[in-house]
Amino acid sequence: MIRPATLADIGVLAAIEAGAFRSDLLTVRALKHLIKRANAATLVHIADNGAISGYAAVLFHRQRQAARLYSIAVASGYRLLGYGAALLLAAEQAASDHGANAMTLEVRTDSTAAQHLYATHGYSVCGKRQRYYADGTDAWKMRKQLLPRKHAAEDVLEPKDAHVIKA
């Protein structure tokens, strides 16, 4: 299950952040700001055991048609279970719901697992940022065109030969 993050989730999100990244960690203050921002969506994945297993934060820009995947992380005990992919898809849906037609992100050039996740889901490299991270590591800039937002009416499919059954 994926739901919006709340301020009550901050401690768990900070722990996931600390376990997932070796540099450029989001502070508790930054995580709180992401949750409260009107132009952002911070989503958490809830595992079958009820624990928060990961999160994704996406930023929306009024002047741009592209949203930005700001951060995504899955706790170490929950990796390789598809939770990162689920969070990525939910972030894309949030971006689409906010009118974005594309999603951009930066990924470490030495993070082949993350690069594979993004490439598998349709992202392609569109640039390189030299010494982007605090430890001097470069980043690949990646981008994906998003499908147009589905309208609620399109979500309901009626059978062509529906019959009303009266009791």
C-alpha positions in Angstrom: 0.0 0.0 0.0 1.2 3.5 -0.8 -0.1 6.6 1.1 1.0 10.2 1.6 3.6 10.7 4.2 2.7 12.4 7.5 4.8 14.3 10.0 4.4 11.2 12.3 6.5 9.3 9.7 9.6 11.5 10.0 11.6 9.3 12.3 11.2 6.2 10.1 11.9 8.3 6.9 15.1 9.6 8.4 16.2 6.1 9.3 15.5 4.9 5.8 17.4 7.9 4.4 20.4 7.1 6.7 20.5 3.4 5.6 20.1 4.1 1.9 22.5 6.9 1.2 26.2 7.6 2.1 26.2 11.3 1.3 23.7 14.1 0.6 21.2 12.8 3.2 18.0 14.7 3.7 17.8 16.2 7.2 14.8 15.8 9.4 14.0 19.4 8.7 14.2 18.8 5.0 11.9 15.8 5.2 9.4 17.8 7.3 9.5 20.5 4.6 8.9 18.0 1.8 5.8 16.6 3.6 4.3 20.1 4.2 5.1 21.6 0.8 2.1 22.3 -1.4 4.2 21.7 -4.6 5.5 18.3 -3.5 4.2 14.8 -2.8 6.0 12.6 -0.4 4.7 9.1 -0.5 5.4 6.1 1.7 5.2 2.4 1.0 3.6 0.2 3.7 4.9 -3.4 3.6 2.6 -6.4 4.4 3.8 -6.3 8.0 2.5 -2.7 8.4 6.0 -1.1 8.5 7.0 1.8 6.3 9.4 0.2 3.8 10.3 3.1 1.6 9.4 6.6 0.4 9.5 8.8 -2.6 9.4 12.6 -2.9 8.4 14.4 -6.1 8.5 18.1 -6.7 6.1 20.0 -9.0 6.9 23.3 -10.8 4.2 25.7 -12.0 6.3 27.1 -14.8 7.6 23.7 -16.0 5.8 20.7 -17.5 8.3 18.3 -15.9 8.1 17.1 -12.3 11.3 16.1 -10.5 11.8 12.9 -8.5 13.7 14.5 -5.6 14.4 11.4 -3.6 13.4 7.7 -3.4 14.7 5.1 -1.0 13.7 1.6 0.2 14.8 0.3 3.6 17.5 -2.4 3.4 15.4 -5.2 4.6 12.8 -4.5 1.9 14.9 -4.2 -1.2 14.4 -6.3 -4.3 10.7 -6.9 -3.5 9.4 -4.4 -6.1 8.7 -1.7 -3.5 11.0 0.8 -5.3 9.2 0.2 -8.6 5.8 0.7 -6.8 7.0 4.0 -5.3 8.4 5.2 -8.7 5.0 4.4 -10.4 3.1 6.2 -7.6 5.4 9.2 -7.9 4.8 9.3 -11.7 1.1 9.2 -11.1 1.3 12.0 -8.6 3.3 14.0 -11.2 0.7 13.3 -13.9 -2.1 14.2 -11.5 -0.4 17.6 -11.0 -0.3 18.2 -14.7 3.3 17.2 -15.4 4.0 15.5 -18.8 7.5 14.4 -17.9 9.6 13.3 -14.8 13.3 14.1 -14.4 15.7 12.8 -11.8 19.4 12.6 -11.0 21.1 9.3 -10.2 24.7 8.6 -9.1 26.8 7.3 -11.9 28.0 4.6 -9.6 24.5 3.4 -8.6 23.9 0.7 -11.2 20.9 -0.8 -9.3 19.1 2.6 -9.3 20.0 3.2 -13.0 18.6 -0.2 -13.9 15.3 0.5 -12.1 14.9 3.8 -13.9 15.9 2.4 -17.3 13.5 -0.5 -16.9 10.7 2.0 -16.3 11.4 4.1 -19.4 13.9 6.7 -18.2 16.7 7.6 -20.5 19.9 9.6 -19.8 19.6 13.2 -21.0 22.7 14.7 -19.5 25.5 14.4 -16.9 26.2 16.6 -13.9 29.8 16.8 -13.0 30.6 16.4 -9.2 26.9 16.7 -8.4 27.1 14.9 -5.1 28.9 16.2 -2.0 31.4 13.3 -2.2 32.3 14.4 -5.7 30.4 11.7 -7.6 28.9 12.6 -10.9 25.2 12.2 -11.6 23.3 11.1 -14.7 20.3 13.3 -15.5 17.4 11.1 -16.6 14.0 11.9 -18.1 10.8 10.1 -18.9 7.7 11.3 -20.8 4.6 10.6 -18.8 1.3 9.4 -20.2 -1.6 11.8 -20.1 -3.5 11.8 -16.8 -6.4 9.4 -16.8 -9.8 10.9 -16.1 -12.0 9.4 -13.4 -14.6 8.6 -16.1 -12.1 6.5 -18.0 -11.4 4.4 -14.9 -14.9 2.9 -14.8 -15.6 0.3 -17.5 -19.2 -0.7 -18.0 -20.1 -4.0 -19.7 -21.8 -3.4 -23.1 -24.7 -5.8 -22.3 -25.2 -4.8 -18.6 -28.6 -5.9 -17.3 -30.3 -4.7 -14.2 -31.3 -7.6 -12.0 -34.2 -6.9 -9.7 -34.8 -8.9 -6.6 
